[in-house]
Amino acid sequence: MGDVAKVVVGVALVATGLGAVGIGFMAGTSASLALGGALAGLGSTALVYGAVGVMALAGISMIGGALTPEIPDFGTTASYAGQKLQTRKNNTSPVPIAYGRNRLAGNIIWESTGTQVSGADNKDYWAVVALCNHDIGSINGVYANADALTDRGSNIYTSTYIGTKTDYQASSVSLQALSWSTADSTATSTGATLGFPDIDLPAGITYVTLHQIFEATNSNQLKSISLDFMGKPTRSIVSGAFNSTVTDPTNVEIMADVLTTWLEVEDSALDLDSFTTAKADATANGLSDANLALVTQANIQSVLQDIMASGRLQLARSQGKWVVITDKSQKTPSKTLTEADIINGTISINMPGNNDLANSITMNWVNPADEWLKADYTVTDTDLIGYDGRTVNKSLDIKSVIVESQAQKLAEITLNSMRYTEDIDGNRLKQTPLTCSFGATTKHADIEVGDVVVVDHFLLDRARKFLILSVETDQSGIISFSTREYCETHYKDTSGSYLI
């Protein structure tokens, strides 16, 4: 808002529990048309997620594979970060689900004007903004555009122009029952006192109540009110079991919540021992952080890709359960396959040409220190540029990352795994990693996604290690494997020190 602003007061939160379906909600019977329009996208989102089907998740690959396909997403990091900070009103954007730490504005679902506080010469603007489709954790700060408000205690935040009040309720609530700050202090009034209509707001939504005073005779632009907060309480995973809820879940725990809440996978269908191991690996490697606000109708592959990319994770189906696998260094091969183990005519070995691959990787992430806008970390390999004779940059969006060190590791490992292999002695080579597919008999049914195997075949110059990316079978007795060459140099920096 411009210089004519007098006071903006009243951001109050009413958070309620999430419904059984997770992404759905039950609207109050007397909710206004504004509510129906602003929240209409939620139903569509639920249908998109539900229609995918659980089995479609098995083929998602880890970021960094030389031939990993691009999965359609719901916008770049730049648009994602910018949209999060803008208070808006439309009938297409669903109320988001936020995991970890985020800074969000929200959708206006009710608004009105009046003279309740300002009097005849000025004009009051009142609004209810839907922030999240669930309860939230602690609030780290409240902002009007880039200006931080002062925490006055008792969940009240104020500045010269802004006053906010937070409040939580466990069920649907009448608009008349909500309270607004009415001055640049701790003063509050209820909607009933202010003369607001009797409208029931739905449960399961975190609300923000907003009051701003401006001069009615001037053209004014309202400031965007945003909250820096910890998101959806999510079950933690400890020692192979679900534990108490946390508001700073790891990417592994977010994956479990997406599966059990959005897709309604039973807890018993998750191999929680693998989730525990993956959580420990990601934490030890500095790759466990994930902070994501899902703000549009993305498909489930896109959602999971964003989560998995933050920690080089893979989701697979094994022994009737969903397992999580961490792409990590120093893996011991589970077995060696020779020509006798590979069915004749099934092996295919490929090496993508350098012209198709980057020698510079830019990871786009979201930087809390810079107004939660897009930041980037670029790793450029001058040796590869000299070898290729030109610079080829590939830009990747990792929207769930808000830590630069994590973006740095992801960028370096991605570039290494696209452009380097190693010789028999483990020395780094400027050579594109091989991809290999082959068929074997049910004798090797114990090989699973995430395993490393040694392949010793006459088509290769020597025995090489390969990481299993996918396993497919039918009743013909043939098991088809898709693999990518596994090298320790992928997980090391140029000095030879392990990144993870």
N, C-alpha and C positions, 0 to 999 in steps of 0.2 A: 504494500500500500504506500501511497505517496506521503508527502509532508503533512497533508491535511488530516492524517490519521490521529485520532484522539486516544482511544483505548480499544484494545482487542482483548476480550476476556472470555474464558470459559471453554477449556478443553477438558471434558470429563470422560472417563472410560468406564464402560460397563461390559465386563468380560464374563462369558458364560461357558459352560462345558460343551465339548464337541459331541455331536450326535453319533449314533451308532454307526452310521455309514461313513462318517469321517468327513467327507467333503460336502455332504448335504446339510440341510437345516430345515427346521419346521417354522414357517412364517406364522405370525399372529394373524388371527382371522380378520382383524380390522386394520391391518397394515395399509399404509397409503400406497398410491400408485407409484410414487417415487421409490419406495422400497422395492416394489416388484421390478421396476426397470433396472435399478442399480444392481440387484442381485440375480437378475435373470440368467446371467452367464453361468452361475454355479450349477444349475441343473444340466446345462450343456456340457460343462466340464466333467461332471460325474459320468455322463453318458459316454463321453470320449474315453475316459479312463476305463470304464467298465467294459466297453466294447472290444478293447484290445485283446483281453484274454491272457491268462497267466503264462501259458506256454510260449507266447511271443517274446518273452523276456530272455530266453536262453541264448540267443545269438548275439547279444550285445558284446562288443569287443572293447578292450582297454585302449585308452588314448595312447598314441605313440606307435601303433602298428602301421607299417609302411603302406598297407593296403586297406586300412580301416575305412569303411564307407562313411560318408557324411550323413548324419541323421538330421532331418529337418528340425529346426528349433523355433523358439518363439521370439526371436529378435536378438540383436547383437548385445554385447555387454554395455555399449554406450546407450542404446535405447532403453535397455533394461534398467540401468542405474538412473537415467534421467526421468523415466516414468515413475519410479518409486518415490521421487521427491515432489511430485506434482499433485496437489489436491484437484480432483476432477469430478465431473458429473456427466455420466453417459449411461446408455442402456446396453452396453456390450462388455465392459470390463467386469469380471467376477471379483468378489472379495478374495484377496490372496490368502494363501497359507504360508506362514513364515517360519522357517527353522533357523535356530541360532540367532546371532546378532544381526539386526537389520535396521535400516532407517527408512520409514515409510510415511507417506501422507495417507491418502485414502479416497474413497468415493463418497460424495455427498448424497445422502439418501433422504434427507428432509431439510428444508430451508424455509425461512420466513423473514420478514422485516417488521419493525415496529418502533415505538418510541418509549419503551418501558423504562429505560435507564437514561437515555440521552436527552429526552424532552423534545419539544416541537422543532427546535432549530437544527437538530442532528438526527441521525437515523441509525437504528440498531439493526445489525444483521445477525441472524441466529441460524445455526445449522447443526445437523447430526451427521457425522462422517463415519462410515463403516471402515474400520482399519484392517481387521483380520477375521477369518472364519473360524476363530477358536479363542480360547483364553491365551493370555500372554504372560511372560515373566516380568522381571524387574524393568523399570524404565530408567535408562541412562541419561536421558535429556530430552527436552522439548524445544523445537525451533520454529521461528517464523522466518521463512526463507533461510538465510544463513545465520540469523541472529539467535543465539542461545538464550533461553529464558532462565530466570533465577529460581532455584528451588527454594520455596518459602517454608517447606515442611508441610506435613499433613496432606501430602499429595497435591499441593498447590504450587504452580509455577507462574511467575509474573515477570513483566518488564514494563517499560514505559507505555507500550501499546498493547501488551499481551498479558492475559491472565489465564491460567489453566488449572483445572481441578480433575483429579483422577478418582474413579470410584468403580467398584466391581460388584456385580450382582450375579446370582447363580441361575436365574431363570428369565423368561421374557419379562419386559418391563414396559410400563406406560410412559409415553413421552412426558406426561405431566409429572412423573416421579423423578425424572432425571434432574440433576442440579447443574446450574451454570454459575461460574464466577461472574459477578456483576460490577467489579471495580478492580483497580490495580492493587489488590490487597487480598485478604482471605475471605471477603464477603461473598456469600453465595445465595442463590434463590432457586426454588424448584420451578419446573415447567408450569405447574398449576398456578403458582404465584404470579408467574409472568404471563398467564393467560393463554398458554399453548393448548391445542386441541387434545382430545382424548384419543391417542393412537397407540396401539400395542406394537412395540418393536420386537422382532423375533429373538429367541434365545440362540446361543451359539455364536454370536458375533461380538467382537470387541468394537465398541463405539467411541467416538470422540465428539463431545459437544463443544461448539465454537460460538463465541460471541465477539463481534467486532463493531465498533462505532466509527462512523465516517460522516462527513458533511454531505448532506443530501443534495446540495446544489452543485457539487463538483463531481467530475468523473473520477472514479477510484478503481484501483485494482487490488483485490484482496491478497494478502500474503498467504503463501502456502504453508500450512501448519504440518509439521512432520515430527515423528517420535523416533528416537533411537532407543530400542528396547530389545529384550531377549524374547524369543518367539515361543512357539507352541511347546508346552510341557510334553516331553517325549520319553518313553520308557528307556532307561539305560540297560545295557547288557553287561552282566558281570558273571564270570565263571560259568558260562553256558546257560544262563537263565535271564529272563527279564527281571529288572530290579525297580527301584524307585524312579520317579520321573525327574528329568533334568531339563533345563532350558538352554543348555549349551551342548547338545548332543554331537557326537562324532558323525562323520559321513556314513559310517557303517550302521549306526543306530537310526539315522534318518532313512536309510534304505529299508530297514526292518519296519519302520513306521509306515512308509509308503506301501509296502507289501501287505501289511496286516490291516491298515486303516483304509487305504484307497481301494485296493484290490480284494480286500476281505479274505486274504490268505490266513488260514488257521495258524496259530502259534506253533502247533505241533508239526507243521509242514516246513518249518525253518530249522536248519541245522545250526542251532545256536552256539555249538562249540566252534564251528567255522567262523561265525560272526564274532565271537570272542577273540579268536586268534587274529582275524583280520583287523579288528579294532586295535589290538596290541601292536601289530605290525605297523599300521598307519600312524599310530601315536608315536612309536619309537622313531619312525622315519620323518616326523614333522609334517605328515600329510593327512592328518585326521580332521583338520578344521573344515567345516562346511557351513555356509550361511546363505540361505536361499529363500527368496520370496517368489512364489509361483503366481504370476499376475495375469496370465491369460490362459486360454484353453490349449495347453500343449498336450501332445500325446505322451503316453507313459514312457515310451522309449526315450524321448527327449528329456523328460524329467530325470529318469535314472541315469542317462548319459551325463547330465550335469553333475549329479551327485558322485558318480563313479570317477569322473574325470578328475575330481579334486584330490583323489588319493590313489589313482591307478588301480582301481578295483575292478573286479569282474564278478558277475552274477551268473550262476550256472545251476543246472538241475542235476543232482547226483543221488542215487539210491532212494529216489522218491521224495527228496527234500531239496529245498533251495539252499545253496551254499554260497559264501562269499570268499573270493580268492584275491590275495594281494599280489600284484606284480612286484617282485622284490629280487634283490641280489642274492648270490651265494646259494642258489638252489642246487640240491643234489639230484642228478638224474635217477629216475625210478627204475629204468631198465634200458637195455640196448636192443635195437631192432636191426636185423641184418636182412640181406636179400631173401633169405629163406622165410622171413616173417612177413614180408610185404608181397601181396598178391600181384602176380605178373600183370603188367599193363595198367596198373592203377597209380603209379607214382608220377607226380608232376612237380618239377622244380622250376621256380621263376626267380628272376632278379630284375626288379624295375630299373629302368635307365635313370641315370643321374639327371637328365633333362626334366624329368617329371617330379623331382624331389627338391625340397628346399635346403639351403645352406644357412638360413637364418630363420629363427622361430620367434614370433612375438606372442606372448601370452597376455591376453586382455583380462583384467581382474577389476574388482571394485575396491576403491581405496577410502576407508573411513576418514583418514586424515585430510582428504581433499573433498569434503562435502559429499562423500559417498558416490563420487563420479568415477567414470572409467579411468583406469590406469593401465599401463602396459609394461612388461618386462621383456626385453629382446636379448636373445642369445645369438650372436653372429660368429660363425667359424671362419676366420680369415684363411686358414689352410684349405678348407673346402672351397671357398670362393676362388682362390688361386687355382685350385684343381679344376673347377668347373669353368672358369673364365668369365663368370658373371655372378651377380648377386640375385638370389631367388629367395624371397621372404614368404613365409606362410604365417598367417595370423589366425590364432585360435581363441575362442571365447570360453573362459572358465568363470561363469557368473557366481559360483558358490564360494570362490576364494576371495578373502579379504586380507590375506597376509602375504607380503611381498616375497618372503623367503620360500613360501610354498609355491608361488608362481615361478620363481627362479628354478627350483628343482624340477618342476614339471616341464619347463621349457628345455632345460639341458638334457633331461632323459629322453624327451620326445625327439629332439634333434639327433642325439646319439643313436637311438633305436631305428631311425630312418636312414642313417648314412654310414654307420660304422659296423664292421665285424672285427674279428681278431684271428691271428694265425694260431698254429697249433701250440705255440708257447704263450698265448694270451696277450700278444702285442697287438695294439690297435691298428686296424687297416682301414684306409679310405675305400670302402667297398660296401655297396648296398646289401643289407642282410637278405638272405634267401627266404623265400616262402616255399613251403613244401606241403603237398597233399598226397595222401596215399590210402590204400585200403589194406586191412588186415583181417584175420579171422577172429572168431570169438575167443580164441586163446588169449587175446590181448584186451579183453573187455574190462580189465582192471585199470586201464589207462584212462584218466579223467582230465577234464579241462583244468589248466593250471599246472599240470605235471610237466616236467622236463624229461625228455627222452633223448638218447643218443641214436642217431640213424647212421648206419654203416652200409652204404650202398655204392655200387660201382659207378653210378652216375655222379657221385660226389667225389671231390678230389681227396677227401679224407673223412673220417668219422666226425660228425658235427652234432652239436646239441640243438634241439628244437623245443620250443615252448608250445604246448597244445592249446590251441585257441578254440576249437570246436570239435565235437564228436557227434557223428550221426550214424544211426543204424536202422535196420529193418529186419524182416524175418528171412532175408536171403543168406544170412550168416556172414555178411561182410560189414565191417565197421570202418567208416570213412573218417579220417583225421585231417584237420586243417591246422597247420603249424607255422610259426615264424621262428627264424634262427635266434637262439638264445646266446648272448654274449655278456660276460661280466663287464666289459668296457661300456656297455649301455648305461650302467649305473655309476660310472666314475666321471670325475671332471678331467680336464686336460692334464692335470698333474698326477692323475692316477689314484686320487683319493675317492673313496666311496661317497656318493651323494646321499644314498639311503642304504 
